[in-house]
Amino acid sequence: MTVEPNNESIMVCVHYGPHGQRLIQRGSRLSLLLGAPLTVLNVDSSRDFEYNADRERYLSAWEKLTKEAGGEFLIRKCLGRRTADVIAETARERGITQIVIGQSGRTLWEEITQGSFINDLIEQLGPIDLHIVAVQRYPDMLEETHEKGITAFLVKQGESYVLSEQEEGSETIKGIFFRELHTDFNNGLFKTVANGEPQYLRIIQGEWIKPH
């Protein structure tokens, strides 16, 4: 019996923030399942003279995790190009067949997971499969990327809800707030219960905007 060669190749795209670890773990499981090589890509938009200690720690941890999974860790500069262009170019160069990207509240990652980016990337990728991993799918990993949860409230103010320590008004939502590690802002996840099911709301700088 002839065994068909496996032509699959996995690439995980990570950006500065606490969710890179889980994306690499997701990609490494997919790589192991398919018997496919693993590449982890960080698209760097910073200037050469900029230094961020937290970012360097993330990069070091991601590289270590990638190597432990038997993969290769890459950093590619934007150099004035769009993030989608860099991802697509790297994917073509390395013969990638499946890409894993994540959803987060950080400014650059919003560019990746919202608006026209996805359509633009899909058009450039052609037959390459794209996996978009939502933060809410990993409640069991909160302790690895967030501080200990505290009781909090989301208070309705205009079109959005603002994080608060006290209950105010009839439309207040009670829950538990998990703040992201390594941030000076109230960014994180707000756990509440809707219709008997846990729900995780993304909090960005102390605010949640309810989707229409």
C-alpha positions as CSV (number, residue, x, y, z in Angstrom):
1,M,0.0,0.0,0.0
2,T,1.4,3.4,-1.0
3,V,1.2,6.1,1.7
4,E,0.4,9.6,0.4
5,P,2.8,12.3,1.5
6,N,1.4,14.9,3.9
7,N,1.6,18.3,2.3
8,E,0.0,20.3,5.1
9,S,2.0,23.1,6.8
10,I,0.7,25.2,9.8
11,M,1.4,28.8,10.6
12,V,0.3,30.6,13.7
13,C,0.2,34.4,13.8
14,V,0.8,36.0,17.2
15,H,0.8,39.7,18.3
16,Y,1.9,41.4,21.5
17,G,-0.6,40.4,24.2
18,P,-1.5,37.5,26.5
19,H,-3.2,35.2,24.0
20,G,-0.2,34.2,21.9
21,Q,0.5,31.2,24.1
22,R,-2.9,29.6,23.6
23,L,-2.7,30.2,19.8
24,I,0.6,28.5,19.7
25,Q,-0.8,25.6,21.7
26,R,-3.7,25.4,19.3
27,G,-1.4,25.4,16.3
28,S,0.9,22.9,17.8
29,R,-2.0,20.5,18.5
30,L,-3.1,20.9,14.9
31,S,0.5,20.4,13.7
32,L,0.7,17.2,15.8
33,L,-2.6,15.9,14.6
34,L,-1.8,16.4,10.9
35,G,1.9,15.5,11.2
36,A,2.7,18.9,9.7
37,P,5.5,21.4,10.2
38,L,4.7,24.4,12.5
39,T,5.7,28.0,11.9
40,V,4.9,30.8,14.4
41,L,4.9,34.3,12.9
42,N,5.1,37.7,14.7
43,V,4.5,40.7,12.5
44,D,6.4,43.6,14.1
45,S,5.1,47.1,13.4
46,S,7.4,48.9,15.9
47,R,10.2,51.2,14.9
48,D,13.8,50.1,15.2
49,F,14.5,52.5,18.1
50,E,11.4,51.4,20.2
51,Y,11.9,49.0,23.1
52,N,9.2,47.4,25.1
53,A,10.2,45.1,28.0
54,D,6.8,43.3,28.2
55,R,6.8,42.7,24.5
56,E,10.3,41.2,24.6
57,R,9.2,38.9,27.4
58,Y,6.3,37.7,25.3
59,L,8.5,37.1,22.3
60,S,11.0,35.1,24.3
61,A,8.2,33.0,25.8
62,W,6.6,32.4,22.4
63,E,10.0,31.4,20.8
64,K,10.6,28.9,23.7
65,L,7.1,27.4,23.4
66,T,7.4,27.2,19.6
67,K,10.8,25.4,19.8
68,E,9.4,23.0,22.4
69,A,6.6,22.1,19.9
70,G,9.2,21.5,17.3
71,G,8.4,24.6,15.3
72,E,10.2,27.6,13.9
73,F,9.6,31.1,15.3
74,L,9.8,34.1,12.9
75,I,9.6,37.9,13.3
76,R,8.9,39.9,10.2
77,K,8.9,43.7,10.1
78,C,6.1,45.6,8.4
79,L,8.4,48.2,6.9
80,G,5.4,50.3,5.9
81,R,3.4,47.4,4.5
82,R,0.1,46.1,5.7
83,T,0.0,43.3,8.2
84,A,-2.1,41.2,5.8
85,D,0.5,41.6,3.1
86,V,3.3,40.4,5.4
87,I,1.3,37.3,6.5
88,A,0.3,36.4,3.0
89,E,3.9,36.8,1.7
90,T,5.3,34.7,4.5
91,A,2.6,32.0,3.9
92,R,3.5,31.8,0.2
93,E,7.2,31.6,0.8
94,R,6.8,28.7,3.3
95,G,4.1,26.8,1.5
96,I,1.6,27.2,4.3
97,T,-1.7,25.5,3.9
98,Q,-3.4,26.5,7.2
99,I,-3.2,29.7,9.2
100,V,-4.3,30.3,12.8
101,I,-4.9,33.8,14.1
102,G,-6.5,35.1,17.3
103,Q,-9.1,37.6,18.4
104,S,-8.0,40.2,21.0
105,G,-8.8,43.8,22.0
106,R,-5.5,45.3,21.1
107,T,-5.4,47.9,18.5
108,L,-3.3,46.1,15.8
109,W,-5.1,42.8,16.4
110,E,-8.5,44.6,15.9
111,E,-7.1,45.4,12.4
112,I,-6.5,41.7,11.9
113,T,-9.7,40.3,13.2
114,Q,-12.2,43.0,12.1
115,G,-13.3,45.1,9.2
116,S,-11.9,44.5,5.7
117,F,-8.7,42.7,6.9
118,I,-10.3,39.2,6.8
119,N,-11.6,39.6,3.3
120,D,-8.3,41.1,2.2
121,L,-6.3,38.3,3.7
122,I,-8.6,35.6,2.3
123,E,-8.3,37.1,-1.2
124,Q,-4.5,37.0,-0.9
125,L,-4.3,33.6,0.6
126,G,-6.3,31.8,-2.0
127,P,-6.7,28.1,-1.1
128,I,-5.0,28.5,2.3
129,D,-7.4,27.6,5.2
130,L,-7.8,30.4,7.8
131,H,-8.7,29.6,11.5
132,I,-9.9,32.5,13.6
133,V,-9.7,31.6,17.3
134,A,-11.9,33.5,19.7
135,V,-10.8,34.3,23.3
136,Q,-14.2,33.1,24.6
137,R,-13.5,29.5,23.6
138,Y,-10.8,29.2,26.2
139,P,-12.3,30.0,29.6
140,D,-10.3,27.1,31.1
141,M,-7.0,29.0,30.4
142,L,-8.0,32.3,32.1
143,E,-5.6,31.8,35.0
144,E,-2.7,31.6,32.7
145,T,-3.3,34.9,31.0
146,H,-5.3,36.9,33.5
147,E,-5.3,38.1,37.1
148,K,-7.6,36.5,39.7
149,G,-11.2,37.3,39.0
150,I,-13.1,39.9,41.1
151,T,-16.8,40.6,41.4
152,A,-17.7,43.6,39.2
153,F,-20.6,45.2,37.3
154,L,-21.1,46.5,33.8
155,V,-23.1,49.7,34.1
156,K,-25.0,51.0,31.0
157,Q,-23.9,54.5,29.9
158,G,-25.3,55.6,26.6
159,E,-24.5,53.0,23.9
160,S,-21.9,51.1,26.0
161,Y,-21.4,49.4,29.3
162,V,-18.7,50.7,31.8
163,L,-16.9,48.5,34.3
164,S,-17.7,49.4,37.9
165,E,-17.3,48.1,41.4
166,Q,-20.9,49.0,42.3
167,E,-24.3,48.1,40.9
168,E,-26.1,51.1,39.3
169,G,-29.4,51.1,37.5
170,S,-31.7,48.4,36.2
171,E,-29.6,47.4,33.2
172,T,-26.5,46.7,35.2
173,I,-24.8,43.3,34.5
174,K,-23.2,41.4,37.4
175,G,-20.3,39.1,36.8
176,I,-16.6,38.4,37.4
177,F,-13.9,40.5,35.8
178,F,-10.6,38.9,34.8
179,R,-7.9,41.5,34.0
180,E,-5.2,40.7,31.5
181,L,-1.7,40.3,32.9
182,H,1.0,42.8,31.9
183,T,-1.4,45.7,31.3
184,D,-2.0,49.1,33.0
185,F,-5.5,49.3,31.7
186,N,-8.8,47.6,32.5
187,N,-8.5,45.2,29.6
188,G,-9.7,41.6,30.0
189,L,-12.7,39.3,30.2
190,F,-16.0,39.8,32.0
191,K,-17.7,36.5,32.9
192,T,-21.5,36.5,33.3
193,V,-24.3,34.0,33.0
194,A,-27.0,34.3,30.3
195,N,-29.8,31.7,30.0
196,G,-27.9,29.3,32.3
197,E,-24.7,29.4,30.1
198,P,-21.4,31.2,31.0
199,Q,-20.7,34.1,28.7
200,Y,-17.4,35.9,28.3
201,L,-17.5,39.6,27.3
202,R,-14.4,41.4,26.0
203,I,-13.6,44.5,28.0
204,I,-11.4,47.1,26.4
205,Q,-10.2,50.0,28.6
206,G,-13.0,49.4,31.1
207,E,-15.8,49.4,28.5
208,W,-17.9,46.8,26.7
209,I,-19.9,47.7,23.6
210,K,-22.8,45.4,23.1
211,P,-22.9,44.0,19.5
212,H,-26.0,44.9,17.5
